[in-house]
Amino acid sequence: MTSDIQIARAAQKLPIQDIAARLGLGARDILPHGHDKAKITHDALARLPVHKAGRLILVTAINPTPAGEGKTTTTVGLGDALNRIGKRTTICIREASLGPNFGMKGGAAGGGRAQIVPMEEMNLHFTGDFHAITSAHNLLSAMIDNHVYWGNALDLDTRRITWRRVMDMNDRALREMALGLGGIANGFPRQTGFDITVASEVMAILCLATDLADLQSRLGRIVIGYTRDRRAVTARDLKADGAMTVLLKDALQPNLVQTLENNPALVHGGPFANIAHGCNSAIATRAALALSDYVVTEAGFGADLGAEKFLDIKCRIANLAPSAVVLVATIRALKMNGGVARADLSTRDPAAVRRGCANLGRHIENLRGYGLPVVVALNHFDGDAEAEIAVLQDYCAHHDVRAVLARHWAEGGAGAEDLAREVVALAESGKADFHTLYPSSMPLWQKIETICARIYRAAHVEAAPGIRAQLEAWEEAGHGAMPVCIAKTQYSFTTDPNQRGAPDGHTIPVREVRLNAGAGFVVAICGEIMTMPGLPRHPSAETIGLDASGQVEGLF
């Protein structure tokens, strides 16, 4: 069997100028990074028509399992298929973080015959966006401690500095730390820590900003801490917003690449959905909508995390409205949700599929609660039994949803044409009546309770001491209209990653809340989820290297 990386390396890529031309962009509208990737310039973005808007298709999935669901693969395959049936389509996905790539996940550009290329560059340094975000974030960190060192004119209470540092790597040893040790020359000692770059508010800001002016305005609104009398101190107070914008100037421009079938793809931004808002940049999505008939985008992890945040945060802030949702499932993942161990997934078990469909059904119900039509994409694996497929299709039929068998991994766009036709039928049916889960005017704590009750089916939300008082203080400071970003495990509707299926009646414990005033949302950290992940016992980095010909091996 040909591997993903072998397929990617054999791709017949077109010059990136030809891909840009398919979007109506000329040579002056892009900044090439080599032969096969480029950035769309700020000037080109500013000239895009505001009156033309394509149809937006969201791809999401059931809760992730080690068996795999193939959300990105389906996003790419569907985009290729839509182009094959005559719908000019652009794909929008997120950039890959080095943390998971060297940890346990591997690449993030699709798989099989449904991939975005150049895959190796995309999964490593790409065009440097993540490095720019890391640098801008840590510049602000350095300026905070420098301000304190040189007299602390803003009267910052060093016990109430909330801004942490970031790096794009999993490193649990940096979660909590003391800095400024070693004497007077090194500043004032205080406790802080690191998050992974994808959890940075700067990442969220880049993904929600509309242009450079909006970017700087949002950066300036970042709250970095409080004075002794509890007054908020911002990045603008430290005069850091201008320099941070300079570091992010090029990173704000969306990255243009292509699929194996030479269709355009914008890969830009990369917040995780378990600890951040989980969507590609709004500026890339808007550009694609202005340049295409259809835009296929994905939201991270399962629909309870990624889709909820896409719909309640990104669509609310960026004024977007999807036309349809594709919910990805695999027979293997459904069997795991039905209680089958990973080692036994190859055994034919229709009963387990039936039990696992409860997870699928929960997501269908949740998505319909947003007023959106849904189609289930059954991402086909070799070894899927006809009887197991029939169980899924029968379950979906009883829930008035079509389950379409898609073979894009093996066949590329040709294997997803049936899915593409169903998506077009839904998108052009006029059935979409999109609305968010809660109004902006709802109090922050009530927003948290609403998400936990209606999406996770929790019976109770438990707050650590001081949480509600902190939310009320933010409301009094003018932040009450913000949406809420729930940070929790991606593997379950609960905060226990081992509870698969569709549990209900549980408790969601909120242990911390964070204000992302620049990005425009509040983060509620639930259960034991960490904003700086750790590496597994045997990280992928142990097997990554260069072969005798200088090519990367072990990453995919």
C-alpha positions in Angstrom: 0.0 0.0 0.0 1.3 3.5 -0.9 1.7 5.7 2.2 0.4 9.2 2.6 3.9 10.7 2.3 4.6 8.7 -0.8 1.4 9.9 -2.4 2.2 13.5 -1.4 5.7 13.4 -2.8 4.5 12.0 -6.1 2.0 14.9 -6.5 2.0 16.7 -9.8 1.8 20.2 -8.3 1.1 23.3 -10.4 3.1 26.5 -9.9 1.4 28.5 -7.2 0.7 31.3 -9.7 -1.6 28.9 -11.6 -3.5 28.1 -8.5 -3.9 31.8 -7.7 -5.2 32.4 -11.3 -8.0 29.9 -10.6 -9.2 32.3 -7.9 -8.8 35.3 -10.2 -5.7 36.5 -8.5 -2.7 37.8 -10.5 1.0 37.7 -9.9 0.9 41.0 -7.9 -1.8 39.6 -5.6 0.4 36.9 -4.0 3.8 36.7 -2.3 5.3 33.3 -3.3 7.1 31.2 -0.7 9.0 29.0 -3.1 7.2 27.3 -6.1 4.2 25.7 -4.3 2.9 28.1 -1.6 2.2 31.8 -1.3 0.5 34.4 0.8 -2.4 36.5 -0.5 -1.3 40.2 -0.1 -3.1 42.7 2.1 -3.7 44.8 -1.0 -5.4 41.9 -2.8 -7.6 41.2 0.3 -8.6 44.8 0.5 -9.8 44.7 -3.1 -12.0 41.6 -2.7 -15.7 42.3 -3.5 -17.9 42.5 -0.4 -21.1 41.8 -2.3 -20.1 38.3 -3.6 -20.3 35.5 -1.1 -20.1 31.8 -1.7 -21.8 29.1 0.3 -20.0 28.0 3.5 -19.9 24.3 4.3 -18.7 23.2 7.8 -17.1 19.8 8.2 -17.1 18.4 11.7 -17.1 14.9 13.3 -18.1 12.6 16.1 -15.9 12.6 19.2 -12.3 11.6 18.2 -11.0 8.1 19.0 -7.7 6.4 18.4 -9.5 4.6 15.5 -9.6 7.8 13.5 -12.4 9.8 11.9 -10.7 11.6 9.0 -12.2 15.0 9.3 -9.4 16.8 7.4 -9.3 14.1 4.8 -13.0 14.4 4.3 -12.7 18.2 4.1 -10.1 17.9 1.3 -12.0 15.1 -0.5 -15.3 17.0 -0.4 -13.6 20.1 -1.8 -12.1 18.2 -4.6 -15.4 16.5 -5.3 -17.3 19.8 -5.4 -14.8 21.0 -8.0 -15.3 17.9 -10.0 -19.1 18.4 -10.2 -18.6 22.0 -11.4 -18.7 24.0 -8.2 -15.7 26.4 -7.9 -14.6 25.5 -4.4 -11.8 26.6 -2.0 -10.8 24.6 1.1 -10.0 26.4 4.3 -8.2 24.5 7.1 -5.9 25.3 10.0 -2.1 25.2 10.1 -0.4 22.3 12.0 1.2 22.8 15.4 4.6 21.2 16.0 3.4 20.0 19.4 1.1 17.2 18.1 3.4 16.5 15.2 6.3 15.5 17.4 3.9 14.2 20.1 1.3 11.7 19.0 -0.9 12.9 16.2 1.3 13.1 13.1 0.5 15.3 10.1 -2.6 17.5 9.6 -3.0 17.8 5.9 -5.4 15.0 5.1 -4.5 11.5 3.9 -4.5 9.0 1.1 -5.7 10.6 -2.2 -7.3 13.5 -0.3 -4.4 15.7 0.8 -3.1 19.2 0.7 0.4 19.7 -0.5 3.2 20.5 0.2 2.5 18.2 3.2 6.0 18.2 4.8 6.3 22.0 4.8 2.8 22.5 6.1 3.4 20.2 9.0 6.7 21.8 9.9 7.7 25.5 9.7 5.4 26.3 6.7 5.5 30.1 6.1 6.5 31.0 9.7 3.1 32.1 11.0 3.4 30.2 14.2 6.8 31.5 14.9 5.6 35.1 14.4 2.7 34.5 16.8 5.0 33.0 19.4 7.4 35.9 19.0 4.7 38.5 19.3 3.2 36.9 22.3 6.6 36.6 24.1 7.6 40.1 23.1 4.6 41.2 25.2 5.8 38.9 28.0 9.2 40.5 28.0 7.8 44.0 27.9 5.7 43.2 31.0 8.7 42.1 33.1 10.8 44.9 31.7 8.2 47.5 32.7 8.2 46.1 36.3 12.0 46.1 36.3 12.3 49.8 35.3 10.1 51.2 38.0 6.6 49.8 37.3 5.0 53.1 36.5 1.6 51.4 35.8 1.7 50.0 39.4 1.2 46.4 38.1 0.6 43.9 40.9 3.1 41.2 40.1 0.8 38.7 41.9 -1.9 39.6 39.4 -0.1 39.4 36.1 -2.2 36.9 34.1 -0.2 36.9 30.8 1.9 33.8 30.4 4.5 32.8 27.9 4.1 30.4 25.0 6.0 28.0 22.7 4.8 25.7 19.9 5.9 22.4 21.6 4.5 20.1 24.2 6.6 20.6 27.3 4.8 19.8 30.6 7.8 21.0 32.7 7.0 24.6 31.7 3.4 24.6 32.9 4.2 26.3 36.1 7.5 28.0 36.9 9.3 30.8 38.7 11.2 33.5 36.7 13.4 36.4 37.6 15.6 34.3 39.9 19.3 35.0 40.3 19.6 38.5 41.7 18.6 42.1 41.1 19.9 42.1 37.5 17.3 39.5 36.5 14.3 41.3 37.6 11.7 40.5 40.3 10.9 36.9 41.0 7.3 35.8 40.3 5.3 32.7 39.4 4.1 32.2 35.8 4.1 29.4 33.2 3.9 28.5 29.6 1.0 27.6 27.3 1.3 26.1 23.8 1.2 28.6 21.0 -2.1 27.4 19.7 -3.7 28.4 23.0 -2.3 31.9 22.8 -4.7 34.8 22.7 -2.5 36.2 20.0 -3.3 33.2 17.9 -7.1 33.8 18.5 -6.7 37.4 17.6 -4.9 36.7 14.3 -7.7 34.2 13.5 -10.5 36.7 14.2 -9.0 40.0 12.9 -10.3 41.6 9.7 -7.3 43.6 8.7 -4.1 45.1 10.1 -5.9 48.0 11.8 -8.3 45.6 13.5 -5.4 43.3 14.4 -3.6 46.2 16.3 -6.8 47.3 18.0 -7.4 43.8 19.3 -3.8 43.3 20.4 -4.0 46.6 22.3 -7.1 45.4 24.2 -5.3 42.3 25.6 -5.5 42.4 29.4 -2.1 41.4 30.8 -2.9 41.8 34.5 -4.2 44.1 37.2 -2.9 46.9 39.5 -3.1 46.7 43.2 -6.5 48.4 43.1 -7.7 45.8 40.6 -7.6 48.1 37.5 -7.0 46.2 34.3 -3.7 46.8 32.5 -3.6 46.3 28.7 -0.9 45.7 26.0 -1.7 49.2 24.8 -0.9 50.6 28.2 2.5 49.0 27.8 2.8 50.4 24.3 3.4 46.9 22.9 0.6 46.7 20.3 2.5 48.4 17.6 5.6 46.2 17.7 3.4 43.1 18.0 1.5 44.1 14.9 4.8 44.5 13.0 5.8 41.0 13.9 2.4 39.7 12.7 2.1 41.8 9.6 3.0 39.0 7.2 1.5 36.3 9.3 -2.0 37.9 8.9 -1.9 37.2 5.1 -3.6 33.8 4.3 -1.5 31.0 2.9 -2.4 29.6 -0.5 -1.5 26.0 -1.4 -3.2 23.2 -3.4 -4.8 19.8 -3.1 -3.4 16.7 -4.9 -6.0 17.5 -7.6 -4.7 21.1 -7.9 -7.6 22.8 -6.3 -7.0 25.9 -4.1 -6.7 25.7 -0.4 -6.2 28.4 2.2 -4.3 27.1 5.3 -4.2 29.8 7.9 -4.2 30.0 11.7 -4.3 27.0 14.1 -6.0 27.3 17.5 -6.8 23.9 19.0 -10.5 23.2 19.7 -10.0 21.5 23.1 -8.2 24.5 24.6 -9.0 27.3 22.2 -11.6 28.2 19.6 -10.5 25.6 17.0 -11.1 27.4 13.6 -9.0 28.7 10.8 -8.7 32.4 10.3 -11.8 34.5 9.5 -9.8 36.5 7.0 -9.0 33.3 5.0 -12.6 32.2 5.2 -13.9 35.5 4.0 -11.4 35.7 1.2 -12.4 32.2 0.0 -16.1 33.1 0.1 -15.4 36.2 -2.0 -13.4 34.1 -4.6 -15.4 30.9 -4.7 -18.9 29.4 -5.2 -18.3 27.1 -2.3 -16.0 27.1 0.7 -15.4 23.9 2.7 -13.9 24.4 6.1 -13.4 22.3 9.2 -13.6 22.9 13.0 -11.3 21.0 15.3 -12.1 17.7 17.1 -15.7 16.7 17.6 -18.8 18.8 16.9 -19.3 19.3 20.7 -16.1 21.3 20.8 -15.1 22.5 17.3 -18.5 23.0 15.7 -19.9 24.7 18.8 -17.0 27.2 18.8 -17.2 27.7 15.1 -20.9 28.5 15.3 -21.0 30.4 18.6 -17.7 32.2 18.4 -16.3 32.5 14.9 -19.6 32.9 13.1 -20.9 35.4 15.7 -17.7 37.5 15.6 -17.1 37.3 11.8 -20.8 37.4 10.8 -20.7 34.1 8.9 -23.6 31.7 8.3 -23.0 28.1 7.1 -25.3 26.6 4.5 -24.9 23.0 5.6 -22.9 20.8 7.9 -21.0 17.5 7.1 -20.7 15.2 10.2 -17.9 12.7 9.7 -18.0 9.2 11.2 -16.2 5.9 10.6 -17.4 2.4 11.4 -14.2 1.9 13.5 -14.8 5.0 15.6 -18.5 4.1 16.1 -17.4 0.7 17.3 -15.1 2.2 19.9 -17.9 4.5 21.1 -19.9 1.2 21.3 -17.4 -0.3 23.7 -15.0 -2.2 21.4 -11.3 -2.2 22.3 -8.9 -0.8 19.7 -7.3 -4.2 19.3 -10.7 -5.8 18.4 -11.9 -3.2 15.8 -11.2 -5.5 12.8 -13.8 -8.0 14.2 -17.2 -7.6 12.5 -19.6 -6.2 15.1 -22.9 -4.5 13.9 -24.2 -4.4 17.5 -21.3 -2.3 18.6 -21.9 0.1 15.7 -25.5 0.4 16.8 -24.4 1.2 20.3 -21.9 3.7 19.1 -24.4 5.5 16.9 -25.7 7.2 20.1 -22.6 9.5 19.9 -23.4 10.3 16.3 -27.1 10.9 17.1 -26.2 13.3 19.9 -24.1 15.4 17.5 -26.8 15.4 14.8 -29.3 16.7 17.4 -26.9 19.4 18.6 -26.2 20.6 15.1 -29.8 20.8 14.1 -30.3 22.9 17.2 -28.4 25.7 15.3 -30.9 25.5 12.4 -28.5 23.8 10.0 -29.2 20.8 7.7 -26.8 17.9 8.3 -25.4 15.1 6.2 -23.4 12.2 7.6 -20.2 11.4 5.7 -19.2 7.8 6.3 -15.4 7.9 5.7 -14.8 4.4 4.3 -12.1 2.1 5.6 -11.0 -1.2 4.0 -12.6 -3.9 6.1 -15.9 -2.1 6.8 -18.5 -4.8 6.7 -21.7 -4.3 4.6 -23.8 -5.2 7.7 -22.0 -2.6 9.8 -22.5 0.1 7.1 -26.2 -0.9 6.9 -26.6 -0.4 10.6 -25.3 3.2 10.3 -27.4 4.0 7.3 -30.5 2.6 8.9 -29.8 4.6 12.1 -29.4 7.9 10.1 -32.6 7.1 8.1 -34.5 6.9 11.3 -33.2 10.3 12.3 -34.1 11.8 8.9 -30.4 12.3 7.9 -28.6 10.8 4.9 -25.5 8.8 5.5 -23.3 8.9 2.4 -20.5 6.5 1.8 -17.4 8.4 0.8 -14.2 6.8 -0.6 -12.1 9.9 -1.0 -9.1 8.4 0.9 -8.7 5.8 -1.8 -10.2 7.5 -4.8 -9.7 11.2 -4.2 -12.5 13.6 -5.3 -14.1 11.0 -7.5 -14.9 8.9 -4.4 -16.8 11.8 -2.7 -19.0 13.0 -5.6 -22.1 11.5 -4.0 -21.3 13.4 -0.9 -20.7 16.6 -2.9 -24.1 16.3 -4.6 -25.9 15.8 -1.3 -24.0 18.8 0.1 -25.1 21.0 -2.8 -28.7 19.8 -2.5 -28.7 20.7 1.2 -26.9 24.0 0.7 -29.2 25.1 -2.2 -32.4 23.9 -0.6 -32.8 27.0 1.6 -33.3 24.9 4.7 -30.5 26.6 6.6 -31.9 29.0 9.3 -28.7 29.5 11.3 -28.8 30.9 14.8 -26.4 30.8 17.7 -27.0 28.7 20.8 -27.3 31.7 23.1 -27.7 35.5 22.8 -24.8 37.8 23.4 -26.8 39.5 26.1 -26.9 36.4 28.3 -24.7 36.6 31.4 -21.4 34.8 31.2 -22.1 32.1 33.8 -25.4 31.4 32.1 -23.6 31.0 28.8 -21.3 28.4 30.3 -24.3 26.6 31.8 -26.2 26.7 28.5 -23.3 25.1 26.6 -22.8 22.4 29.2 -26.5 21.6 29.4 -27.5 21.7 25.7 -24.3 20.5 24.1 -22.7 18.2 26.7 -26.0 17.2 28.4 -24.6 17.9 31.8 -27.0 18.1 34.8 -24.8 20.5 36.8 -21.9 22.9 36.3 -19.6 23.2 39.3 -17.5 26.4 39.8 -14.3 26.6 41.7 -14.2 29.4 44.4 -14.2 32.9 42.9 -15.2 31.9 39.4 -18.6 33.5 39.4 -17.3 36.6 41.1 -14.6 36.9 38.5 -17.2 36.6 35.7 -19.4 39.2 37.3 -16.4 41.6 37.6 -15.7 41.2 33.8 -19.4 41.9 33.1 -19.1 45.1 35.1 -16.0 46.0 33.1 -17.9 45.7 29.9 -17.1 42.2 28.7 -20.4 40.6 29.4 -21.5 40.3 25.7 -18.6 38.0 24.8 -19.2 34.4 23.8 -17.6 31.6 25.9 -14.9 29.1 24.8 -15.0 25.9 26.7 -11.7 24.2 27.2 -12.1 20.5 28.0 -11.2 17.0 26.9 -12.1 16.3 23.2 -12.7 12.6 23.8 -16.0 12.8 25.6 -19.1 14.9 26.3 -18.0 14.8 29.9 -14.7 15.9 31.4 -13.6 12.3 31.7 -11.8 11.2 28.5 -12.7 7.6 29.1 -16.5 8.1 28.9 -17.3 7.5 25.3 -20.8 7.2 23.7 -23.5 9.7 24.7 -23.4 10.1 28.5 -25.7 12.6 30.2 -26.6 13.8 33.7 -22.9 14.4 34.7 -21.2 17.4 36.3 -18.9 19.7 34.4 -16.3 21.3 36.8 -15.0 24.7 35.8 -11.7 25.2 37.6 -10.5 28.5 35.9 -11.7 31.3 33.7 -9.5 33.5 31.5 -10.4 36.8 29.8 -9.4 37.1 26.1 -10.4 40.7 25.8 -8.6 41.3 22.5 -9.9 38.1 20.8 -13.4 38.8 22.2 -14.3 35.8 24.3 -14.0 34.2 27.7 -12.3 30.8 28.2 -13.7 28.4 30.8 -11.2 25.7 31.6 -12.9 22.5 32.7 -11.8 19.3 34.3 -8.1 18.4 34.0 -7.5 19.8 30.5 -4.1 21.5 30.2 -3.2 24.5 28.1 0.3 23.2 27.8 0.1 19.5 26.7 2.7 16.9 27.5 4.4 14.4 25.3 3.3 10.7 25.5 5.5 8.0 26.8 6.9 7.3 23.3 6.6 10.6 21.3 6.6 10.6 17.6 9.8 12.6 17.8 11.7 9.4 18.7 11.1 8.1 15.2 11.4 11.3 13.1 14.6 11.9 11.2 16.1 12.2 7.7 16.8 9.2 5.5 19.9 8.6 3.4 18.5 10.9 0.6 17.8 13.7 3.1 14.0 13.3 3.1 11.9 13.4 6.3 10.8 10.1 7.6 8.6 9.2 10.6 6.5 12.3 10.6 3.5 10.9 8.8 
